[in-house]
Amino acid sequence: MEKVNPHIDLGTGYVLISRLPFDQAIKIREFLPESSTLSFNTAEGFVSDALEYSLYEYWYDFHHTSPEPEFDF
């Protein structure tokens, strides 16, 4: 599963945990404390499960393990 692109609002990149691929959403909720999530208003409405993109990117690069092999032989 590939890394998702951030939503950008007022120059801040974030991802919505509820819109991540299912396996990523489950794993990231298990890894991060609930205090890591952000809540704020956007042009589309209120967001209650946002995560700074830099934190998501760190988790993905160093803690996310994909069930798919990277190389095929």
Protein Blocks (a to p, Z undefined) as FASTA:
>chain_A
ZZdddddeehiacddfklgcfklmmmmmmmpcfklpccdddfkbccfkbccfklmmmmmm
mmpccfbdfbdZZ
